[in-house]
Structures are given as structure tokens and as C-alpha cells.
């Protein structure tokens, strides 16, 4: 590992994935490869493939995960999460048991019909799509450090809970509209997960 701090939302997401040694995972929007770095030590015969449309981000992810890329546990590609993007990257014919995204706006800012169909097509039988979110904006713990009294902290906690509920409802609704059965996972605040099964 690189020794850099790992955001708590990423730790919680990877824990919720319950990675097994032989899993085949796809991360959608991997950024600089922090989740890949956490997943790889859990894999022996399994693999993780990670895509991001940013060449700058994937270059950093490759540097961060050079060892697991070298031993075949990880593949990182610069590609949009589209049929044409994955085809160009040579990934469109692969199947995965767990597809996941952490703080990727794709599934809550619009209907994402094409992307959900693509995600479903990339799942192996019995597989699932996971989406994890921490609401945009300041983190609750940072706000609480600045609070003047307990009532402010309580109000901030209530607002954060409402934002998590709204976000979970939007993503679960998009998953269901895309043909998935959706389940909301309540992780430690301020993180929520949504699991979709075709």
C-alpha cells in the first residue's frame, strides 16, 4: 500500500462488498485506485478490473497498484462506462460477480438506462451491482468539529440522514427502473450503499 490515508467511505464500501479470494470484480469510476488497493490483498485466484474515463486518474491508479497489476490480480483501463468504451478497452466480453461504484454520479443524476443495461450484461449469473455514496458537501464530522452547541450537531445529523435517504431512494429507483431488485445498505454514517440484482 502507498501509505496514504484511505477515506472511510471507501473502507466501508470495500467491507460491504465482502470480497472473497476468488471474486471477479469490476469497479466503475476507479479514480486513483484506492479501492483497488484495498481489494487486491483479499484476492488469490480472483481479479479486479477497474475503469475510469480520466487518463490522469488511471495513470495514478496504475502507479498505485503496480504489484497487483504485475501479478495479474488487477487490470486498470482508461475507458468510459459505455459499450463502445469497454469494447475499445477490450473489456466488453468479460463477466463479473460484483460490479461496484463509489461516489459515481452516474446512477443518481439521471435515469442511466444504458449504463444499467450494460452493468447487468457484465454480471455473471448470481452477480450484483453495488453503488456506494457519501452525500456531496462537507462531511458531518468536519461540521461537528466546528459546531457551537449540541443542537447544531443534532440538526446537522438529521440533515445528513435526510440527504442519505434521498440519495438512496434516487439510486434504488434508478436500479429498479433498470430491471434490478434494489436493497439499501445502511453503512456507518455518512455512507449508504445500494445493491442491485437483475
C-alpha positions as CSV (number, residue, x, y, z in Angstrom):
1,X,0.0,0.0,0.0
2,X,1.1,3.5,-0.6
3,X,0.7,4.7,3.0
4,X,-1.7,7.5,2.0
5,X,-4.9,7.9,4.1
6,X,-7.8,5.9,2.8
7,X,-11.2,7.7,3.0
8,X,-13.6,6.0,5.4
9,X,-16.3,5.7,2.7
10,X,-14.0,3.6,0.6
11,X,-13.1,1.3,3.5
12,X,-16.8,0.9,4.3
13,X,-17.7,0.2,0.7
14,X,-15.0,-2.5,0.3
15,X,-16.0,-4.1,3.6
16,X,-19.7,-4.2,2.4
17,X,-18.6,-5.9,-0.8
18,X,-17.5,-8.9,1.3
19,X,-14.7,-9.8,-1.2
20,X,-13.8,-13.4,-1.4
21,X,-10.5,-14.8,-2.6
22,X,-11.9,-15.9,-6.0
23,X,-14.2,-13.0,-6.8
24,X,-14.2,-11.2,-10.1
25,X,-14.9,-7.6,-9.6
26,X,-15.4,-4.5,-11.8
27,X,-15.0,-1.1,-10.4
28,X,-16.8,1.7,-12.4
29,X,-15.1,5.0,-11.9
30,X,-12.0,3.9,-10.0
31,X,-10.3,7.3,-9.7
32,X,-6.8,6.9,-8.5
33,X,-7.3,3.2,-7.5
34,X,-7.8,3.4,-3.7
35,X,-10.5,0.7,-3.7
36,X,-8.4,-1.5,-6.0
37,X,-5.6,-1.2,-3.5
38,X,-7.9,-2.4,-0.7
39,X,-9.4,-5.2,-2.7
40,X,-6.2,-6.8,-4.1
41,X,-4.8,-8.2,-0.9
42,X,-8.1,-10.1,-0.4
43,X,-7.8,-11.8,-3.8
44,X,-5.8,-15.0,-4.5
45,X,-7.4,-16.5,-7.6
46,X,-9.8,-13.6,-8.2
47,X,-9.3,-10.4,-10.1
48,X,-10.4,-6.8,-10.1
49,X,-10.9,-4.8,-13.3
50,X,-11.2,-1.0,-12.8
51,X,-12.2,1.6,-15.4
52,X,-12.3,5.4,-15.3
53,X,-12.7,7.9,-18.1
54,X,-9.9,10.1,-16.8
55,X,-6.4,9.1,-18.2
56,X,-4.8,11.2,-15.4
57,X,-6.7,9.2,-12.7
58,X,-6.0,5.8,-14.3
59,X,-2.3,6.7,-14.6
60,X,-2.2,7.3,-10.9
61,X,-4.2,4.1,-10.2
62,X,-1.7,2.1,-12.3
63,X,1.2,3.5,-10.3
64,X,-0.6,2.9,-7.0
65,X,-1.4,-0.7,-7.9
66,X,1.7,-1.8,-9.9
67,X,2.3,-5.0,-8.0
68,X,-1.2,-6.5,-8.3
69,X,-1.3,-5.4,-12.0
70,X,2.1,-7.2,-12.4
71,X,0.8,-10.4,-10.8
72,X,-2.5,-10.4,-12.7
73,X,-4.9,-9.6,-9.9
74,X,-5.7,-6.1,-11.2
75,X,-6.4,-4.6,-14.6
76,X,-6.9,-0.8,-14.9
77,X,-8.2,0.8,-18.1
78,X,-9.0,4.3,-19.3
79,X,-12.5,3.9,-20.6
80,X,-15.9,5.5,-20.3
81,X,-18.5,3.1,-18.9
82,X,-20.2,2.7,-22.2
83,X,-20.5,-0.2,-24.6
84,X,-18.1,1.5,-27.0
85,X,-15.7,2.5,-24.3
86,X,-15.5,-1.0,-22.8
87,X,-15.2,-2.6,-26.3
88,X,-12.3,-0.3,-27.2
89,X,-10.6,-1.3,-23.9
90,X,-11.1,-5.0,-24.6
91,X,-13.4,-5.5,-21.6
92,X,-16.9,-5.8,-23.1
93,X,-16.9,-9.6,-23.2
94,X,-15.9,-10.1,-19.6
95,X,-18.3,-11.1,-16.8
96,X,-18.0,-10.2,-13.1
97,X,-19.6,-11.3,-9.9
98,X,-19.6,-7.9,-8.3
99,X,-19.7,-4.6,-10.2
100,X,-19.4,-1.6,-8.0
101,X,-19.0,2.2,-8.0
102,X,-18.1,4.6,-5.1
103,X,-19.4,8.2,-5.3
104,X,-20.0,7.9,-9.1
105,X,-22.8,10.3,-10.0
106,X,-24.0,8.2,-12.9
107,X,-26.7,6.3,-11.1
108,X,-28.3,9.2,-9.2
109,X,-28.2,12.2,-11.5
110,X,-30.2,10.7,-14.3
111,X,-32.1,7.5,-15.4
112,X,-28.8,5.7,-16.6
113,X,-30.8,3.2,-18.6
114,X,-28.0,2.3,-21.0
115,X,-25.4,2.1,-18.2
116,X,-27.6,-0.1,-16.1
117,X,-28.3,-2.4,-19.0
118,X,-24.5,-2.5,-19.6
119,X,-23.9,-3.3,-15.9
120,X,-26.4,-6.1,-16.0
121,X,-24.9,-7.5,-19.1
122,X,-21.4,-7.6,-17.5
123,X,-22.7,-9.6,-14.5
124,X,-22.1,-13.3,-14.2
125,X,-25.1,-15.3,-13.1
126,X,-25.9,-14.5,-9.5
127,X,-23.9,-11.3,-9.6
128,X,-24.8,-7.9,-8.2
129,X,-24.3,-4.2,-8.8
130,X,-23.2,-2.1,-5.8
131,X,-23.3,1.7,-5.6
132,X,-21.9,3.5,-2.5
133,X,-22.3,7.2,-1.7
134,X,-21.4,9.8,0.8
135,X,-23.6,12.9,0.1
136,X,-21.8,15.7,-1.6
137,X,-20.8,18.7,0.6
138,X,-19.0,18.9,3.9
139,X,-18.6,15.9,6.0
140,X,-20.6,15.7,9.2
141,X,-17.5,15.1,11.4
142,X,-15.9,18.2,10.0
143,X,-19.0,20.3,10.6
144,X,-19.4,18.9,14.1
145,X,-15.8,19.9,15.0
146,X,-16.9,23.5,14.2
147,X,-20.3,23.4,16.0
148,X,-21.1,25.8,18.7
149,X,-23.6,23.6,20.6
150,X,-25.1,20.2,20.7
151,X,-28.3,21.3,18.9
152,X,-26.4,22.3,15.9
153,X,-24.8,18.9,15.8
154,X,-28.2,17.2,16.1
155,X,-29.6,19.3,13.2
156,X,-26.6,18.6,11.0
157,X,-27.0,14.9,11.7
158,X,-30.7,15.0,10.9
159,X,-30.0,16.8,7.6
160,X,-27.3,14.3,6.7
161,X,-29.7,11.4,7.4
162,X,-32.3,13.1,5.1
163,X,-29.7,13.5,2.4
164,X,-28.7,9.8,2.7
165,X,-32.3,8.8,2.5
166,X,-32.9,10.9,-0.6
167,X,-29.8,9.7,-2.3
168,X,-30.6,6.0,-1.5
169,X,-34.2,6.5,-2.9
170,X,-32.9,8.0,-6.1
171,X,-30.4,5.3,-6.8
172,X,-32.7,2.4,-5.7
173,X,-35.4,3.9,-8.0
174,X,-32.9,4.1,-10.9
175,X,-31.9,0.5,-10.3
176,X,-35.5,-0.7,-10.2
177,X,-36.3,1.2,-13.4
178,X,-33.3,-0.6,-14.9
179,X,-34.7,-4.0,-14.1
180,X,-32.8,-4.6,-10.8
181,X,-34.2,-5.6,-7.4
182,X,-32.7,-3.0,-5.1
183,X,-31.7,-3.2,-1.5
184,X,-30.4,-0.3,0.6
185,X,-27.5,-1.0,2.9
186,X,-27.2,1.4,5.9
187,X,-23.5,1.6,6.5
188,X,-21.9,3.8,9.2
189,X,-22.9,7.4,8.6
190,X,-22.4,9.2,6.3
191,X,-22.3,6.3,3.8
192,X,-25.1,4.5,2.1
193,X,-24.9,1.5,-0.3
194,X,-27.4,0.2,-2.8
195,X,-27.2,-3.4,-4.1
196,X,-29.0,-4.3,-7.3
197,X,-29.6,-7.8,-8.5
198,X,-31.1,-8.4,-12.0
